[in-house]
Amino acid sequence: MKRYIYIILLATLSALPAASYACTSAIIPGWATPDGRPLLWKHRDTGTLDNRLEHFKGEKYAFVGLVNSPSEGGEVWIGSNTAGFAIMNTASYCLKDDDVPACDMDREGFLMYRALEICATLEDFEHFLDTLSRPMGVEANFGCIDAFGGAAYYETDNDGWFKRDVDAMQEGYCVVTNFSVTGRPEDWKGVERFRTADAVMARQSRSEGRFDDMSPYFLMDSLSRSYEHQGDSLFIPRYITSSSVAIRGVKEGESADKSVIYTALGYPDCSVMIPVPVSEEDHIPACLRKGSGTMNCEACDFSLSLKYSYIFREGRNGPTDFTHTEELAECACKAEKRIRRPFERLFDSFSRGRIDAETYAEKYDRISEKWMNIIYKEFDTYHN
């Protein structure tokens, strides 16, 4: 039955016009990934191009989240907490059927911040949604994973929510852009990016829904840095792209301190995906946090400077200069490899119990100090 519904969904999408709206996302449950850990990915498109990471001490749980720069506080756009619960959102444009004014909407960032403070499981999140005062002030698809095998999208409006259980989907993944399957089909947005991302994921997945190669880096290279498109549709990376973030959760029954948030700030082709442990203590590298005397972070500022200088000459849906796009992406991939190798060796030692959490954190802090220098070196031709 689930497969039949999915085929109907794709058939419906093929009849809809392309549209240009924000954010592309995917969830891959742990049973479908090579290492058994779920993935939550968000390619963020927004008018706020400056973002950074921040560590928070929440009411019940500490968490790491993506915030705007500058941030007015209390909002997160994707994040993961020390209980192994992670959440992100994409805007939806087909659910709202009430007269709640615009000034009382757009509460998604506040909702996610609060969820990261108090939720450990999907059940906690569902209870949280049920107990929020109405109207909730949201029209969105919230994607969540937890440390107990949970993986789902929640199509949520001012009055209620509908759960799409990704863990039960035999495809082994779910792509969501800017429409909700329970919403009005005539108002579905982001259909073209759904088609593109779904095609990439379908090619990569085996017939039984599992992936031989699936990681934050695959999502970055194959989706956030991809200029593949379906028919006359638009690319996934666009002028308004501000970041690409993937959260690698934990296996069912595994300690939640093995969660990692992989963050590429700025424009994907000139941005480097950097892993950050989700911990009770703050271990965000200096290049991803706000700097001295500024609300912005160094990694995002660097990426945006390259974007404006070499890729875009004006705001538009695709790059102005594809030659520089390819060359910059090659630099980014080289930097990622130099960052990835020592981190994955360190993480492997931690996950296998060869080192304890304190040693893992200490060694992480030492290797992460060098990462911005690695990025500068790989982009040396463009940076100078």
C-alpha atoms as a printed R data frame, in Angstrom:
    type eleno elety resid chain resno      x      y       z
1   ATOM     1    CA   MET     A     1  0.000  0.000   0.000
2   ATOM     2    CA   LYS     A     2  2.799  2.455   0.887
3   ATOM     3    CA   ARG     A     3  4.486  1.801  -2.454
4   ATOM     4    CA   TYR     A     4  1.170  2.384  -4.251
5   ATOM     5    CA   ILE     A     5  0.665  5.713  -2.471
6   ATOM     6    CA   TYR     A     6  4.214  6.758  -3.397
7   ATOM     7    CA   ILE     A     7  3.573  6.016  -7.085
8   ATOM     8    CA   ILE     A     8  0.386  8.101  -6.960
9   ATOM     9    CA   LEU     A     9  2.376 10.959  -5.402
10  ATOM    10    CA   LEU     A    10  4.952 10.890  -8.203
11  ATOM    11    CA   ALA     A    11  2.216 10.768 -10.832
12  ATOM    12    CA   THR     A    12  0.540 13.796  -9.263
13  ATOM    13    CA   LEU     A    13  3.856 15.678  -9.211
14  ATOM    14    CA   SER     A    14  4.476 15.019 -12.896
15  ATOM    15    CA   ALA     A    15  1.301 16.943 -13.724
16  ATOM    16    CA   LEU     A    16  2.193 19.996 -11.642
17  ATOM    17    CA   PRO     A    17  4.062 23.074 -12.898
18  ATOM    18    CA   ALA     A    18  7.558 23.897 -11.677
19  ATOM    19    CA   ALA     A    19  7.915 26.555  -8.996
20  ATOM    20    CA   SER     A    20 10.714 28.402  -7.232
21  ATOM    21    CA   TYR     A    21 10.525 28.331  -3.433
22  ATOM    22    CA   ALA     A    22 12.843 27.550  -0.556
23  ATOM    23    CA   CYS     A    23 14.610 24.555   1.046
24  ATOM    24    CA   THR     A    24 15.175 20.950   0.022
25  ATOM    25    CA   SER     A    25 15.478 18.171   2.587
26  ATOM    26    CA   ALA     A    26 15.719 14.423   3.078
27  ATOM    27    CA   ILE     A    27 15.606 11.798   5.809
28  ATOM    28    CA   ILE     A    28 17.324  8.424   5.491
29  ATOM    29    CA   PRO     A    29 16.430  6.043   8.359
30  ATOM    30    CA   GLY     A    30 19.185  4.078  10.071
31  ATOM    31    CA   TRP     A    31 18.174  0.713   8.608
32  ATOM    32    CA   ALA     A    32 18.915  2.064   5.092
33  ATOM    33    CA   THR     A    33 22.385  3.567   5.702
34  ATOM    34    CA   PRO     A    34 25.691  1.644   5.534
35  ATOM    35    CA   ASP     A    35 26.603  2.327   9.189
36  ATOM    36    CA   GLY     A    36 23.103  2.007  10.632
37  ATOM    37    CA   ARG     A    37 22.900  5.672  11.639
38  ATOM    38    CA   PRO     A    38 20.037  7.852  10.356
39  ATOM    39    CA   LEU     A    39 20.643 11.031   8.382
40  ATOM    40    CA   LEU     A    40 18.670 14.275   8.454
41  ATOM    41    CA   TRP     A    41 19.635 16.751   5.697
42  ATOM    42    CA   LYS     A    42 18.536 20.302   4.932
43  ATOM    43    CA   HIS     A    43 19.656 22.456   2.024
44  ATOM    44    CA   ARG     A    44 18.584 25.876   3.258
45  ATOM    45    CA   ASP     A    45 17.348 28.634   0.952
46  ATOM    46    CA   THR     A    46 16.503 31.919   2.643
47  ATOM    47    CA   GLY     A    47 16.835 35.657   2.373
48  ATOM    48    CA   THR     A    48 19.191 35.588   5.388
49  ATOM    49    CA   LEU     A    49 22.455 34.382   3.849
50  ATOM    50    CA   ASP     A    50 24.642 34.845   6.931
51  ATOM    51    CA   ASN     A    51 24.339 31.950   9.383
52  ATOM    52    CA   ARG     A    52 26.431 30.250  12.029
53  ATOM    53    CA   LEU     A    53 26.333 27.427  14.586
54  ATOM    54    CA   GLU     A    54 25.564 27.977  18.234
55  ATOM    55    CA   HIS     A    55 25.594 25.765  21.336
56  ATOM    56    CA   PHE     A    56 22.727 26.053  23.815
57  ATOM    57    CA   LYS     A    57 22.084 24.802  27.337
58  ATOM    58    CA   GLY     A    58 18.401 23.993  27.112
59  ATOM    59    CA   GLU     A    59 15.862 23.353  29.842
60  ATOM    60    CA   LYS     A    60 16.440 19.579  29.696
61  ATOM    61    CA   TYR     A    61 19.016 19.019  26.966
62  ATOM    62    CA   ALA     A    62 21.970 20.852  25.482
63  ATOM    63    CA   PHE     A    63 21.927 21.212  21.708
64  ATOM    64    CA   VAL     A    64 23.761 22.548  18.662
65  ATOM    65    CA   GLY     A    65 21.766 24.502  16.101
66  ATOM    66    CA   LEU     A    66 22.000 26.620  12.980
67  ATOM    67    CA   VAL     A    67 20.993 30.245  13.583
68  ATOM    68    CA   ASN     A    68 20.788 33.397  11.520
69  ATOM    69    CA   SER     A    69 23.464 36.072  11.822
70  ATOM    70    CA   PRO     A    70 22.535 38.273  13.494
71  ATOM    71    CA   SER     A    71 20.138 36.225  15.600
72  ATOM    72    CA   GLU     A    72 17.400 37.690  17.762
73  ATOM    73    CA   GLY     A    73 17.573 34.604  19.977
74  ATOM    74    CA   GLY     A    74 15.308 31.648  20.638
75  ATOM    75    CA   GLU     A    75 15.271 30.362  17.051
76  ATOM    76    CA   VAL     A    76 17.028 27.401  15.385
77  ATOM    77    CA   TRP     A    77 16.658 26.240  11.772
78  ATOM    78    CA   ILE     A    78 18.128 22.747  12.139
79  ATOM    79    CA   GLY     A    79 19.711 21.181  15.205
80  ATOM    80    CA   SER     A    80 20.429 18.131  17.338
81  ATOM    81    CA   ASN     A    81 20.431 17.639  21.099
82  ATOM    82    CA   THR     A    82 22.222 15.488  23.664
83  ATOM    83    CA   ALA     A    83 19.307 13.030  23.807
84  ATOM    84    CA   GLY     A    84 19.853 12.138  20.138
85  ATOM    85    CA   PHE     A    85 16.779 14.039  18.936
86  ATOM    86    CA   ALA     A    86 17.241 16.194  15.820
87  ATOM    87    CA   ILE     A    87 14.844 18.440  13.927
88  ATOM    88    CA   MET     A    88 14.673 20.681  10.859
89  ATOM    89    CA   ASN     A    89 11.942 22.217   8.715
90  ATOM    90    CA   THR     A    90 10.926 23.179   5.222
91  ATOM    91    CA   ALA     A    91  8.282 25.804   4.566
92  ATOM    92    CA   SER     A    92  4.946 24.593   3.213
93  ATOM    93    CA   TYR     A    93  2.496 26.713   1.249
94  ATOM    94    CA   CYS     A    94 -0.537 24.471   0.931
95  ATOM    95    CA   LEU     A    95 -1.776 23.729   4.467
96  ATOM    96    CA   LYS     A    96 -3.020 26.993   5.952
97  ATOM    97    CA   ASP     A    97 -6.787 27.473   5.590
98  ATOM    98    CA   ASP     A    98 -7.479 30.014   8.313
99  ATOM    99    CA   ASP     A    99 -7.412 33.768   8.816
100 ATOM   100    CA   VAL     A   100 -4.483 33.877  11.270
101 ATOM   101    CA   PRO     A   101 -2.606 37.086  10.311
102 ATOM   102    CA   ALA     A   102  0.947 37.010   8.967
103 ATOM   103    CA   CYS     A   103  2.241 38.769  12.083
104 ATOM   104    CA   ASP     A   104  1.310 35.682  14.127
105 ATOM   105    CA   MET     A   105  2.927 33.199  11.718
106 ATOM   106    CA   ASP     A   106  6.503 32.101  10.941
107 ATOM   107    CA   ARG     A   107  7.074 30.579  14.383
108 ATOM   108    CA   GLU     A   108  8.924 27.530  13.048
109 ATOM   109    CA   GLY     A   109 12.330 28.572  14.381
110 ATOM   110    CA   PHE     A   110 10.950 29.142  17.873
111 ATOM   111    CA   LEU     A   111  9.097 25.822  17.800
112 ATOM   112    CA   MET     A   112 12.267 23.923  16.857
113 ATOM   113    CA   TYR     A   113 14.336 25.672  19.520
114 ATOM   114    CA   ARG     A   114 11.837 24.644  22.180
115 ATOM   115    CA   ALA     A   115 11.601 21.082  20.848
116 ATOM   116    CA   LEU     A   116 15.384 20.687  21.081
117 ATOM   117    CA   GLU     A   117 15.258 21.840  24.693
118 ATOM   118    CA   ILE     A   118 12.719 19.276  25.875
119 ATOM   119    CA   CYS     A   119 12.262 16.421  23.366
120 ATOM   120    CA   ALA     A   120 14.171 13.115  23.341
121 ATOM   121    CA   THR     A   121 11.922 11.042  21.078
122 ATOM   122    CA   LEU     A   122  9.404 11.388  18.288
123 ATOM   123    CA   GLU     A   123  6.724 10.634  20.862
124 ATOM   124    CA   ASP     A   124  7.934 13.599  22.932
125 ATOM   125    CA   PHE     A   125  7.702 15.822  19.873
126 ATOM   126    CA   GLU     A   126  4.186 14.623  19.088
127 ATOM   127    CA   HIS     A   127  3.120 15.345  22.668
128 ATOM   128    CA   PHE     A   128  4.771 18.754  22.398
129 ATOM   129    CA   LEU     A   129  2.774 19.558  19.239
130 ATOM   130    CA   ASP     A   130 -0.437 18.340  20.864
131 ATOM   131    CA   THR     A   131  0.012 20.577  23.884
132 ATOM   132    CA   LEU     A   132  1.030 23.810  22.118
133 ATOM   133    CA   SER     A   133 -1.537 26.585  22.272
134 ATOM   134    CA   ARG     A   134 -3.515 27.187  19.081
135 ATOM   135    CA   PRO     A   135 -2.924 28.680  16.622
136 ATOM   136    CA   MET     A   136  0.647 27.324  16.548
137 ATOM   137    CA   GLY     A   137  1.820 29.968  14.088
138 ATOM   138    CA   VAL     A   138  3.411 27.496  11.663
139 ATOM   139    CA   GLU     A   139  2.892 26.062   8.195
140 ATOM   140    CA   ALA     A   140  5.736 23.622   7.679
141 ATOM   141    CA   ASN     A   141  7.100 20.125   7.281
142 ATOM   142    CA   PHE     A   142  9.183 19.245  10.355
143 ATOM   143    CA   GLY     A   143 11.682 16.424   9.839
144 ATOM   144    CA   CYS     A   144 12.833 14.531  12.944
145 ATOM   145    CA   ILE     A   145 15.047 11.613  13.966
146 ATOM   146    CA   ASP     A   146 15.738 10.192  17.416
147 ATOM   147    CA   ALA     A   147 18.062  7.710  19.110
148 ATOM   148    CA   PHE     A   148 15.438  4.937  19.097
149 ATOM   149    CA   GLY     A   149 15.032  4.338  15.372
150 ATOM   150    CA   GLY     A   150 12.454  7.076  14.860
151 ATOM   151    CA   ALA     A   151 12.472  8.999  11.570
152 ATOM   152    CA   ALA     A   152  9.494 11.020  10.358
153 ATOM   153    CA   TYR     A   153  8.148 14.168   8.778
154 ATOM   154    CA   TYR     A   154  5.317 16.095  10.416
155 ATOM   155    CA   GLU     A   155  3.104 18.193   8.133
156 ATOM   156    CA   THR     A   156  2.023 20.881  10.565
157 ATOM   157    CA   ASP     A   157 -0.312 23.867  10.448
158 ATOM   158    CA   ASN     A   158 -1.923 26.123  13.017
159 ATOM   159    CA   ASP     A   159 -4.325 23.489  14.304
160 ATOM   160    CA   GLY     A   160 -2.737 20.062  13.905
161 ATOM   161    CA   TRP     A   161 -0.244 17.719  12.300
162 ATOM   162    CA   PHE     A   162  0.051 14.644  10.082
163 ATOM   163    CA   LYS     A   163  2.905 12.164  10.498
164 ATOM   164    CA   ARG     A   164  4.762 10.596   7.558
165 ATOM   165    CA   ASP     A   165  6.731  7.693   9.039
166 ATOM   166    CA   VAL     A   166  9.970  7.568   7.038
167 ATOM   167    CA   ASP     A   167 11.248  4.570   9.018
168 ATOM   168    CA   ALA     A   168  8.377  2.542   7.542
169 ATOM   169    CA   MET     A   169  8.924  3.651   3.925
170 ATOM   170    CA   GLN     A   170 10.341  0.797   1.871
171 ATOM   171    CA   GLU     A   171 12.188  3.240  -0.422
172 ATOM   172    CA   GLY     A   172 14.669  3.846   2.414
173 ATOM   173    CA   TYR     A   173 14.435  7.630   2.179
174 ATOM   174    CA   CYS     A   174 12.023 10.536   1.883
175 ATOM   175    CA   VAL     A   175 12.667 13.823   0.086
176 ATOM   176    CA   VAL     A   176 10.598 16.862   1.083
177 ATOM   177    CA   THR     A   177 10.669 20.368  -0.352
178 ATOM   178    CA   ASN     A   178  7.936 23.005  -0.014
179 ATOM   179    CA   PHE     A   179  4.682 21.140  -0.205
180 ATOM   180    CA   SER     A   180  2.804 18.765   2.068
181 ATOM   181    CA   VAL     A   181  1.094 15.676   0.649
182 ATOM   182    CA   THR     A   182 -1.974 16.416   2.787
183 ATOM   183    CA   GLY     A   183 -2.169 19.977   1.484
184 ATOM   184    CA   ARG     A   184 -3.875 21.508  -1.538
185 ATOM   185    CA   PRO     A   185 -2.169 20.159  -4.714
186 ATOM   186    CA   GLU     A   186 -2.742 23.401  -6.598
187 ATOM   187    CA   ASP     A   187 -0.533 25.197  -4.050
188 ATOM   188    CA   TRP     A   188  2.387 22.757  -3.983
189 ATOM   189    CA   LYS     A   189  5.735 24.539  -4.314
190 ATOM   190    CA   GLY     A   190  9.282 23.244  -4.818
191 ATOM   191    CA   VAL     A   191  8.024 20.395  -6.988
192 ATOM   192    CA   GLU     A   192 10.930 20.727  -9.413
193 ATOM   193    CA   ARG     A   193 13.506 20.355  -6.634
194 ATOM   194    CA   PHE     A   194 11.628 17.358  -5.281
195 ATOM   195    CA   ARG     A   195 11.854 15.688  -8.699
196 ATOM   196    CA   THR     A   196 15.577 16.352  -8.964
197 ATOM   197    CA   ALA     A   197 16.506 15.218  -5.451
198 ATOM   198    CA   ASP     A   198 14.219 12.195  -5.606
199 ATOM   199    CA   ALA     A   199 15.793 11.088  -8.892
200 ATOM   200    CA   VAL     A   200 19.299 11.327  -7.394
201 ATOM   201    CA   MET     A   201 18.279  9.361  -4.310
202 ATOM   202    CA   ALA     A   202 16.386  6.718  -6.302
203 ATOM   203    CA   ARG     A   203 19.453  6.047  -8.474
204 ATOM   204    CA   GLN     A   204 21.636  5.633  -5.413
205 ATOM   205    CA   SER     A   205 19.259  3.333  -3.538
206 ATOM   206    CA   ARG     A   206 19.257 -0.422  -4.072
207 ATOM   207    CA   SER     A   207 15.998 -2.213  -4.892
208 ATOM   208    CA   GLU     A   208 15.374 -3.116  -1.250
209 ATOM   209    CA   GLY     A   209 15.741  0.529  -0.237
210 ATOM   210    CA   ARG     A   210 19.241  0.370   1.239
211 ATOM   211    CA   PHE     A   211 22.270  2.447   0.296
212 ATOM   212    CA   ASP     A   212 25.801  1.158  -0.279
213 ATOM   213    CA   ASP     A   213 27.125  4.718  -0.140
214 ATOM   214    CA   MET     A   214 25.221  7.270   1.906
215 ATOM   215    CA   SER     A   215 26.784  9.944   4.089
216 ATOM   216    CA   PRO     A   216 26.642 13.695   4.762
217 ATOM   217    CA   TYR     A   217 29.308 14.101   2.081
218 ATOM   218    CA   PHE     A   218 27.225 12.243  -0.495
219 ATOM   219    CA   LEU     A   219 24.284 14.529   0.218
220 ATOM   220    CA   MET     A   220 26.524 17.575  -0.120
221 ATOM   221    CA   ASP     A   221 28.168 16.503  -3.384
222 ATOM   222    CA   SER     A   222 25.198 14.860  -5.090
223 ATOM   223    CA   LEU     A   223 22.484 17.310  -4.068
224 ATOM   224    CA   SER     A   224 23.753 20.602  -2.635
225 ATOM   225    CA   ARG     A   225 26.490 20.860  -5.285
226 ATOM   226    CA   SER     A   226 24.487 19.324  -8.116
227 ATOM   227    CA   TYR     A   227 23.227 21.244 -11.131
228 ATOM   228    CA   GLU     A   228 21.211 18.320 -12.376
229 ATOM   229    CA   HIS     A   229 17.595 19.226 -13.001
230 ATOM   230    CA   GLN     A   230 14.450 17.570 -14.268
231 ATOM   231    CA   GLY     A   231 13.087 18.945 -17.556
232 ATOM   232    CA   ASP     A   232 12.961 22.736 -17.461
233 ATOM   233    CA   SER     A   233 13.068 22.864 -13.670
234 ATOM   234    CA   LEU     A   234 15.464 24.838 -11.502
235 ATOM   235    CA   PHE     A   235 18.630 23.735  -9.728
236 ATOM   236    CA   ILE     A   236 18.794 22.781  -6.047
237 ATOM   237    CA   PRO     A   237 21.619 25.288  -5.280
238 ATOM   238    CA   ARG     A   238 20.488 28.853  -5.976
239 ATOM   239    CA   TYR     A   239 21.436 32.416  -5.189
240 ATOM   240    CA   ILE     A   240 19.422 32.285  -1.956
241 ATOM   241    CA   THR     A   241 21.129 29.100  -0.710
242 ATOM   242    CA   SER     A   242 22.649 29.851   2.697
243 ATOM   243    CA   SER     A   243 23.850 26.469   3.980
244 ATOM   244    CA   SER     A   244 23.764 22.712   3.676
245 ATOM   245    CA   VAL     A   245 23.521 20.788   6.952
246 ATOM   246    CA   ALA     A   246 23.375 17.040   7.590
247 ATOM   247    CA   ILE     A   247 22.886 15.456  10.996
248 ATOM   248    CA   ARG     A   248 24.176 11.934  11.487
249 ATOM   249    CA   GLY     A   249 22.206 10.436  14.348
250 ATOM   250    CA   VAL     A   250 22.906  7.299  16.338
251 ATOM   251    CA   LYS     A   251 22.036  3.657  15.944
252 ATOM   252    CA   GLU     A   252 19.113  2.396  17.953
253 ATOM   253    CA   GLY     A   253 20.458  1.708  21.436
254 ATOM   254    CA   GLU     A   254 23.706  3.618  20.820
255 ATOM   255    CA   SER     A   255 24.773  6.449  23.119
256 ATOM   256    CA   ALA     A   256 23.435  9.806  21.952
257 ATOM   257    CA   ASP     A   257 26.862 11.429  22.370
258 ATOM   258    CA   LYS     A   258 27.812  9.937  18.996
259 ATOM   259    CA   SER     A   259 25.554 12.397  17.118
260 ATOM   260    CA   VAL     A   260 27.375 14.697  14.702
261 ATOM   261    CA   ILE     A   261 26.149 17.776  12.844
262 ATOM   262    CA   TYR     A   262 27.939 18.385   9.514
263 ATOM   263    CA   THR     A   263 27.681 22.020   8.460
264 ATOM   264    CA   ALA     A   264 28.582 23.863   5.253
265 ATOM   265    CA   LEU     A   265 27.836 27.564   5.650
266 ATOM   266    CA   GLY     A   266 27.380 29.889   2.697
267 ATOM   267    CA   TYR     A   267 27.199 28.755  -0.930
268 ATOM   268    CA   PRO     A   268 27.865 24.985  -1.323
269 ATOM   269    CA   ASP     A   269 30.447 25.120  -4.123
270 ATOM   270    CA   CYS     A   270 32.698 27.394  -2.101
271 ATOM   271    CA   SER     A   271 31.843 26.032   1.327
272 ATOM   272    CA   VAL     A   272 33.329 23.110   3.231
273 ATOM   273    CA   MET     A   273 31.312 20.590   5.244
274 ATOM   274    CA   ILE     A   274 32.671 20.566   8.802
275 ATOM   275    CA   PRO     A   275 31.691 17.923  11.411
276 ATOM   276    CA   VAL     A   276 30.789 19.055  14.942
277 ATOM   277    CA   PRO     A   277 30.033 16.684  17.851
278 ATOM   278    CA   VAL     A   278 26.740 17.220  19.662
279 ATOM   279    CA   SER     A   279 27.794 17.408  23.296
280 ATOM   280    CA   GLU     A   280 26.842 18.739  26.709
281 ATOM   281    CA   GLU     A   281 29.810 21.091  26.350
282 ATOM   282    CA   ASP     A   282 30.465 23.528  23.514
283 ATOM   283    CA   HIS     A   283 32.922 22.157  20.932
284 ATOM   284    CA   ILE     A   284 31.920 24.255  17.923
285 ATOM   285    CA   PRO     A   285 35.086 25.273  16.013
286 ATOM   286    CA   ALA     A   286 35.907 28.973  16.063
287 ATOM   287    CA   CYS     A   287 35.338 29.286  12.310
288 ATOM   288    CA   LEU     A   288 31.652 28.278  12.667
289 ATOM   289    CA   ARG     A   289 30.722 30.510  15.619
290 ATOM   290    CA   LYS     A   290 30.338 34.276  15.853
291 ATOM   291    CA   GLY     A   291 33.633 36.098  15.822
292 ATOM   292    CA   SER     A   292 35.075 38.783  18.038
293 ATOM   293    CA   GLY     A   293 33.145 41.997  17.511
294 ATOM   294    CA   THR     A   294 30.812 40.459  14.908
295 ATOM   295    CA   MET     A   295 27.708 38.279  14.843
296 ATOM   296    CA   ASN     A   296 28.945 36.539  11.703
297 ATOM   297    CA   CYS     A   297 31.312 33.578  11.490
298 ATOM   298    CA   GLU     A   298 34.514 33.301   9.513
299 ATOM   299    CA   ALA     A   299 33.580 30.251   7.427
300 ATOM   300    CA   CYS     A   300 30.327 31.784   6.197
301 ATOM   301    CA   ASP     A   301 31.903 35.166   5.448
302 ATOM   302    CA   PHE     A   302 34.669 33.447   3.474
303 ATOM   303    CA   SER     A   303 32.222 31.384   1.412
304 ATOM   304    CA   LEU     A   304 29.988 34.357   0.640
305 ATOM   305    CA   SER     A   305 32.952 36.468  -0.473
306 ATOM   306    CA   LEU     A   306 33.921 33.775  -3.008
307 ATOM   307    CA   LYS     A   307 30.309 33.417  -4.123
308 ATOM   308    CA   TYR     A   308 29.946 37.131  -4.845
309 ATOM   309    CA   SER     A   309 33.377 37.433  -6.473
310 ATOM   310    CA   TYR     A   310 33.421 34.369  -8.721
311 ATOM   311    CA   ILE     A   311 30.053 32.638  -9.117
312 ATOM   312    CA   PHE     A   312 27.228 35.192  -9.181
313 ATOM   313    CA   ARG     A   313 27.233 38.559 -10.829
314 ATOM   314    CA   GLU     A   314 23.607 39.142  -9.861
315 ATOM   315    CA   GLY     A   315 20.841 37.417  -7.911
316 ATOM   316    CA   ARG     A   316 19.371 34.609 -10.001
317 ATOM   317    CA   ASN     A   317 18.401 30.937  -9.801
318 ATOM   318    CA   GLY     A   318 21.682 29.531 -11.095
319 ATOM   319    CA   PRO     A   319 25.346 30.591 -11.150
320 ATOM   320    CA   THR     A   320 26.570 33.153 -13.639
321 ATOM   321    CA   ASP     A   321 29.950 31.446 -14.057
322 ATOM   322    CA   PHE     A   322 29.962 27.641 -14.159
323 ATOM   323    CA   THR     A   323 33.713 27.449 -14.801
324 ATOM   324    CA   HIS     A   324 34.471 29.003 -11.448
325 ATOM   325    CA   THR     A   325 31.702 26.942  -9.868
326 ATOM   326    CA   GLU     A   326 33.431 23.689 -10.860
327 ATOM   327    CA   GLU     A   327 36.874 24.911  -9.838
328 ATOM   328    CA   LEU     A   328 35.690 26.174  -6.462
329 ATOM   329    CA   ALA     A   329 33.787 22.947  -5.789
330 ATOM   330    CA   GLU     A   330 36.989 21.012  -6.456
331 ATOM   331    CA   CYS     A   331 38.811 23.139  -3.878
332 ATOM   332    CA   ALA     A   332 35.998 22.563  -1.389
333 ATOM   333    CA   CYS     A   333 36.114 18.795  -1.899
334 ATOM   334    CA   LYS     A   334 39.880 18.730  -1.356
335 ATOM   335    CA   ALA     A   335 39.511 20.651   1.896
336 ATOM   336    CA   GLU     A   336 36.706 18.317   2.998
337 ATOM   337    CA   LYS     A   337 38.899 15.278   2.469
338 ATOM   338    CA   ARG     A   338 41.671 16.795   4.600
339 ATOM   339    CA   ILE     A   339 39.144 17.513   7.363
340 ATOM   340    CA   ARG     A   340 37.154 14.300   6.999
341 ATOM   341    CA   ARG     A   341 39.977 11.781   7.331
342 ATOM   342    CA   PRO     A   342 41.292 12.718  10.772
343 ATOM   343    CA   PHE     A   343 37.793 13.301  12.111
344 ATOM   344    CA   GLU     A   344 36.419  9.959  10.918
345 ATOM   345    CA   ARG     A   345 39.447  8.157  12.381
346 ATOM   346    CA   LEU     A   346 38.835  9.909  15.684
347 ATOM   347    CA   PHE     A   347 35.099  9.207  15.591
348 ATOM   348    CA   ASP     A   348 35.732  5.547  14.768
349 ATOM   349    CA   SER     A   349 37.989  5.192  17.808
350 ATOM   350    CA   PHE     A   350 35.297  6.778  19.975
351 ATOM   351    CA   SER     A   351 32.418  4.768  18.541
352 ATOM   352    CA   ARG     A   352 34.352  1.513  19.021
353 ATOM   353    CA   GLY     A   353 35.103  2.359  22.652
354 ATOM   354    CA   ARG     A   354 38.863  2.727  22.172
355 ATOM   355    CA   ILE     A   355 38.789  6.233  23.658
356 ATOM   356    CA   ASP     A   356 36.353  7.823  26.086
357 ATOM   357    CA   ALA     A   357 34.162 10.881  25.536
358 ATOM   358    CA   GLU     A   358 36.590 13.234  27.264
359 ATOM   359    CA   THR     A   359 39.504 12.145  25.061
360 ATOM   360    CA   TYR     A   360 37.296 12.348  21.979
361 ATOM   361    CA   ALA     A   361 36.379 15.953  22.828
362 ATOM   362    CA   GLU     A   362 39.956 16.968  23.634
363 ATOM   363    CA   LYS     A   363 41.344 15.523  20.414
364 ATOM   364    CA   TYR     A   364 38.493 17.012  18.407
365 ATOM   365    CA   ASP     A   365 39.254 20.486  19.743
366 ATOM   366    CA   ARG     A   366 42.901 20.106  18.738
367 ATOM   367    CA   ILE     A   367 42.288 18.970  15.171
368 ATOM   368    CA   SER     A   368 39.461 21.447  14.559
369 ATOM   369    CA   GLU     A   369 41.747 24.411  15.323
370 ATOM   370    CA   LYS     A   370 43.490 23.764  11.983
371 ATOM   371    CA   TRP     A   371 40.453 23.539   9.765
372 ATOM   372    CA   MET     A   372 40.085 27.159   8.676
373 ATOM   373    CA   ASN     A   373 43.764 27.196   7.723
374 ATOM   374    CA   ILE     A   374 43.152 24.094   5.600
375 ATOM   375    CA   ILE     A   375 40.264 25.865   3.882
376 ATOM   376    CA   TYR     A   376 42.347 28.968   3.182
377 ATOM   377    CA   LYS     A   377 45.137 26.836   1.742
378 ATOM   378    CA   GLU     A   378 42.888 24.874  -0.620
379 ATOM   379    CA   PHE     A   379 41.243 28.071  -1.870
380 ATOM   380    CA   ASP     A   380 44.562 29.920  -2.012
381 ATOM   381    CA   THR     A   381 44.270 30.891  -5.695
382 ATOM   382    CA   TYR     A   382 40.909 32.528  -5.095
383 ATOM   383    CA   HIS     A   383 41.528 33.824  -1.604
384 ATOM   384    CA   ASN     A   384 44.552 35.858  -2.641
